């Protein structure tokens, strides 16, 4: 999965979780006489915490991937610069 796709999917899941929480809270506050149980609230909180933890793990993985890509980019750039320098030394100077 590509970096933008993973972030897009994580963002969509977060948006969905927030929407779900908003709907749940609207139900709770719209009908206070229903006496939403503490257990239901705790289950909702547990579910959101699990989703948050999963998103955090994915974000950490993407950050690690980004660091590895940056390091690889720097290494390749350094190698290319070294090769270009050697090639310049090997090519005879053209009189101007």
C-alpha positions in Angstrom: 0.0 0.0 0.0 1.4 3.4 -0.9 2.1 6.1 1.7 -0.8 8.4 0.5 -3.2 5.5 0.3 -2.4 4.4 3.9 -2.8 7.9 5.2 -6.0 8.4 3.3 -7.5 5.1 4.7 -6.4 6.0 8.2 -8.0 9.5 7.8 -11.2 7.9 6.5 -11.3 5.5 9.4 -10.7 8.3 11.9 -13.5 10.4 10.3 -15.8 7.4 10.5 -15.0 6.9 14.2 -15.6 10.5 15.0 -18.9 10.5 13.1 -20.0 7.3 15.0 -19.1 9.0 18.3 -21.1 12.1 17.3 -24.1 10.1 16.4 -23.9 8.2 19.7 -23.5 11.3 21.8 -26.4 12.9 19.9 -28.6 9.9 20.8 -27.5 10.2 24.5 -28.2 13.9 24.8 -31.3 13.9 22.6 -33.0 11.3 24.8 -31.6 11.6 28.4 -34.6 9.8 29.7 -33.4 6.6 28.0 -30.7 6.2 30.6 -27.9 5.1 28.4 -25.9 2.7 30.5 -22.4 3.3 31.8 -21.5 -0.1 30.3 -22.6 1.2 26.8 -20.5 4.3 27.3 -17.5 2.3 28.4 -17.8 0.0 25.4 -18.0 3.0 23.1 -14.9 4.4 24.8 -13.1 1.1 24.5 -13.9 0.8 20.9 -12.7 4.3 20.1 -9.5 3.8 22.2 -8.7 0.6 20.2 -9.2 2.5 16.9 -7.0 5.4 18.2 -4.3 2.9 19.1 -4.5 1.2 15.7 -4.2 4.6 14.0 -1.3 5.5 16.2 0.5 2.3 15.2 -0.1 3.0 11.5 1.1 6.5 11.9 4.2 5.4 13.6 4.9 2.8 10.9 4.4 5.5 8.2 6.7 7.9 10.0 9.4 5.1 10.2 8.9 4.4 6.5 9.3 8.1 5.7 12.6 8.2 7.7 13.9 5.1 5.9 13.0 6.6 2.5 14.7 9.9 3.4 17.8 8.1 4.6 17.9 6.0 1.3 17.4 9.2 -0.7 20.3 10.9 1.0 22.6 7.8 0.5 21.7 7.6 -3.2 22.2 11.3 -3.7 25.6 11.0 -2.1 26.6 8.1 -4.3 25.4 9.9 -7.4 27.4 13.0 -6.5 30.5 10.8 -6.0 30.0 9.1 -9.4 29.5 12.5 -11.1 32.7 13.8 -9.6 34.6 10.7 -10.8 33.2 11.0 -14.3 34.2 14.7 -14.4 37.7 13.7 -13.5 37.8 11.0 -16.3 36.4 13.2 -19.0 39.1 15.3 -20.6 38.6 19.0 -20.5 37.3 20.4 -23.7 39.3 23.5 -24.7 37.0 26.5 -24.8 
